[in-house]
Amino acid sequence: MKPCSVLDAPSDLGLRHTGVDGLPRALRDAGILEGLPDARYAGVVPAPAFSPLRDAATGVLNTESIARYSGRLADRLAGRTRRK
């Protein structure tokens, strides 16, 4: 098995508050890291605050926050890859 990183990204930015932001913690509590013996825990990248306002042009929730958050996730994973 190839080494991998598990990064918590607790976000429901594109949806509505449904509790999906608790999934990363639930998966770790259920033993996902123990089930992936070559996995390293890469920590958590907290999501920006949710806004119920839709983008006027696209109708999508939190478009700017999703873009910024995606960049932060990519930066964290790229950093983990270089440290291996």
N, C-alpha and C positions, 0 to 999 in steps of 0.2 A: 504494500500500500504506500502511496506517495504521502509525504508529510503535507499537512494542511494547517490552516489557521481557522479557528472558530471565533468570529467577531460578533458580539451582541450589537444589534442595530434595532433598538426598540422603538419602532415608528409606526404610526397609523396616519401619516400625513396625507396620503392620497385617498383615504377613505373617510370614515367618521370614527368617533371614539367607540370602538367595539371590543377593546381588550386585547387586540392582536399585538399591541406594544408590549404585553407581558409574555409573549411567546418565547423570546430568547432566554429569559430567566427560567421559564417552565421547562424548556428543553435541557438546560444545564442541570436543573433540579432532578430531572428524570434520568440523567446519566449520559447525555450525549458525548461528553468528553471521554468518559470511561469506555464507551462503545467505539470510539475512534482512537485507537491506541497511538497513532502517529500524529494526532492533532495537538496543537498548542492553543491555549486560550489567548486571544489577542485583545481581550478587554472589552470595553463598551464605548460606543460613541453615542452620547445622548442626542436625541432628536430635538430639533427646534420646537418651539411651542406651536401647537395646532391652531389654525384659524378656520372658522366655518365659512369664510368669505370665498367665493369662487372667482377665478380669473375671468374678467369680462370677455376676453378674446377666445378662450378655450373652454371655459366652463369647468375647469379642473381646480380642485382645492390645492392650496399651498404650493403653487408652481415654483416660485422663487426659493422657498425653503427646501423643497425636494431637490432642486438643482444644487444648492449649496451643500446640503446634507450628503448627496451622492458624491460630491467632490471630497468631502471630509472622509467618507468611507473608503474611497479609492486611495486617498493619501495614506490612511492608516494601514490598509492592506499592502500597499507598495512598500511602506516602511518595514512591515513585518517580513516581506519577501526578501528585502535586502539584508536583513539581520540574520537570516538563516544560514 
